[in-house]
Amino acid sequence: MNKRIGINILLFFLTLITTTLAGAMMNGELQFTFAWLLKGLPFSLTLLTVLGVHETAHFIASKHHHVEATLPYFIPVPPPIFLIGTFGAVIKIKSAIYNRKALFDIGFAGPAAGFAIAVPMLFIGLSLSKLQPVNSIMPGTVNLGDSLIMLIASNIVFGNIPSDYTVVIHPIAFAAWIGLLVTAINLLPVGQLDGGHISYAVFGEKHILIARIFFVIIVLLGVLWLGWILWGLLLLFVLKLKHPPPVDPYTELGKLRKNLSAVAVFIFILTFIPIPFSF
């Protein structure tokens, strides 16, 4: 077996273990039995599917444009350190991206594929969820923020939810919710995020103005949720605001890709959550 592929496989199985443990811990007190562990699989398999489809789409788009890229690297994290058992998944681009068409396709493929798989998972998970009186929820319970797609899906599944009731979501719906939040964050038009790829492909050097505007917005949103401050620092000092140009920065995208950029904006609007978590 290729040694590099072996690392991908090892990290996948380690992440399967950590996310399954995370899913099992969401079901109640620790038992560490096989039956208890199995309860974590719906969450784990859903989350890894959404993340895996997202990164595999990047990989396929890269290969289509003859850009060398690795298979997805999943990042396992023990659940006591991070609730969901993973920091996600990534691929590594190992050669230059030739033109703006390739840049757009690689950036767009991941969020589009992830969104396409996460939405059906969200509906399945919500159909397994239940309504519960608000006054029966324990104090200190984490409340998940609603994106537009979450509000639309909840309304379709449950109809008009009474004001004194809330949705207690099934682990499958929670995993889909995480996948959709990851999609929104990746679509921020900043640096080398997927949205940054798309923004440079569409606007060229003008992308930096858009990146700076969104950076300011993200920092200001830190008033609502402190996590955005951390994201702002990550964008500024690690991912950077400016996107490096492809080898040929002048090739026009064409009408189809420009239309698809509007689809990317629409997906971002549907999935973005101003306050992802509250208590």
Summary of the structure (lengths in Angstrom):
residues: 279
radius of gyration: 19.5
end to end distance: 47.3
largest distance: 59.3
contacts: 922
relative contact order: 0.13
helix: 60%
strand: 9%
